[in-house]
């Protein structure tokens, strides 16, 4: 299969960018720039399509999650990020998928791009809440992750991110906190794959995804 026929996130340019950035992230992890513990990573298959779904508590969640993986991965992210000069360059080179919130056409384009990634055996990263959520708040999970899993038959791997909101708090949560605190501990915890074939409806699947992510976040971190 030619490189041109593959989604942007699975092409050679994305592979090279991923390789370079992961080397940097692993070096930062090695020197404990931020103390990060990753558990359960072995559940990610070496090959084949998979959807990774995580809670979202900080703007840097994607950096920690993406760095914790050992495969290339394409993320669905808010389109506003594509307006930021350096960030936009990285997102384009990595082939991530922009989505404009509350825009039906953009949503359909994002679904089509996501299906293409999965049909080519890729890893897709999704934040089901659709936005960053402050500690103590809750946000309904968007149905897209469950519908995509049901329509493609691709399993979902739940992830719990813990502590990223203390490393880089959301602007609305900055009162009395540092904008960046590298002395905070971070955990990235992968759970067991959730097979869409085990559920009759996407609503049931979505409920299980949420239950699994909450369980990972609330479980012991030591």
N, C-alpha and C positions, 0 to 999 in steps of 0.2 A: 504494500500500500504506500503510495507516494506521500511525502510529508505535506504537500499542498492540500491533500484531501482530508487531512486530520484537523480537528479543532485547534485553534491557536494555542491553547494551553497544553497540547500534547505534541507540538512541533519542536524542532530542534532548538530554535531560539529560546523557547520556554525551558527546555531541558538544560541548556547552558546557563541561563540566568538562575534557575533553581539550584544548580550545582554550586555556583559561585556564592550565592547567598547562604546556602546551607553550610558551607564551609565557614563562613563568617559567624553564623549563629552557633555552630558547634564549638568554635573557638571561644566565643563569649560564654557559652555554657561551661566549657572546660575551666576557664579562669574564674568561674563563679561571678561573672558580672551581675547576673541575677541568679539566685539559687533556684533551680528548676528541677522538680522530680517528675518523671514520666512513668506511669504504670499502665500495664495492660496493652502496650503497643503491639505485642505479638499477635493480637487478634486481627490486625490489618493484613490481609492476604498479600503475597508478593506480586500476584497478577490478578487481573480481572476487575470488573467494575464494582465500586462500593460507594455508598453515600455516608459521609461523616457529618453528624449533626451535634452541635454543641450549644451550651448556654452562652450568653453574650453579656459580659459585665464591664468590659473595657475596650477602648479603641485599639489596644494592642493584643487582644485575644488571638487574632489571626496570625500574628507573628509567632506567638508561642505554640499554637496548634500546628501551624504549617511547618515550623521548625522541628516539632516532635515527630512528624511523619518521616518515613524513609522512602516514600514514593512521591513522584510529582503529583500535585493536586491542584485542581481548579476551584476557586471559590466564587460563590455568588455574593456580590457586595453592593452596597448602596452606590448609586451613580455619582453622588456628590464627591466621592473620592477621586473620580476621574478629572476633577477640576483643580486638583492640587498638583503643582508642577512635578516634583520628584516622585511623589506617590503615583501619579498618573503614569509616568514613564515605566515604573516597576510593574504596575498592574497590566499595562499593555504588553510588556515583554513576557510576563508570566501567563498571559492569555486568560485572565480572570473575567468574570461575566458581570457587567453592570446591570442594575435594575433600578428603575425609578419607582419609588414607592407610590402606591395608589394610582398607577398608570397602567391600564389594561394592556395596551399595545406593548409596552416595555416588559410587562410580566410574561406575555406570550413569547416574546423574543428570548427572554431569559430561560423559559421552560424548554424551548426548542434547542437552545445552546447547551443546556444541561443534559438533555436527552442525547445530544450528539456526543458529549463527553463520555457518558455512560455506555452508549452503543459502541464506542471505540475502546472500551475496557478501562476507562480512567477513574480517578478518585475525585469525587465532588464534595466540596465543603459547603455546608449550609448552616445558617443560624436561624432556627425555626421561629424565634421570637421576632425577627425582622428588624430589631433595633437593640441598642444597648439598654440594659435594665439596671437601675440603681439597686444597691443592697436593700432588701426588705420589700421591694416592689415586685409585682408580677405582671406578666404580659401574656395574653393568649397566644398560643402557638399558631402560626399560619399553616394552612393545610397543604401548601405546596410540597413539602418534603415527603409527606405520607402519600399524596396522590402520585408523585413522581416515582416513588418506590413501588407502589401498586401497579402502575402502568408499565414499568420496565422490568419488574421482578427482581430488582437489585436490593440487597439487604442494606439496612441502616446500622451504622456503628455509633452508639451514643457516646458523648464525651462530656466530662465535667471539668470545667476550668475553675480553679480556686486561687484567689490571691492576686490575679492580674489587676483587679480594680484597686488594689492597694499600691501596686507599682505605678500605674498611671490611672488615677481616678478620673471619672467623668467630670466635665466642667461643672455640672450642677452639684457635684458632691465634693468640691474642692475646699469648702470652708474648713479651715484648721488643718488641712492636709497639704503635703508637698505635691507639686505637679508631677514629679518623678521621684520615686523612692526605690532604689535598687536593693535596699536591705530587707525587702519583703520576700517571703517564701512563696513560690508558685508551684502548684500541682496541675498536671494535665493527666486526666484519668480516662482511659478508654474502657468502655464496657463491652459486654458480649453482643455479637451481631443480632439484629432483629430481622427475622425473615418475614417479608410481607405475605408469604403464602400461608402463614399461621393465623391470618386475620380475615374476617369476612368483609370488613369495610375499612375505608381510610380513616374514619373517625376512631375506630378501635386501635388501629396502628398508631395514629398520632398520640392517643392517650398513653400507649405503652412507651413511645419515644420520650414523652415528657416524664413519665414515671421513672424511667431508667436514668435520665439525665439528673433529675432531682435526687435520686438515690445516690448517684455518684458524687454529687456536690455535698450531700449531707453525711456521707460515710466518713469514717475516720481517715485522717490525712497523714497519720504517722504509723 
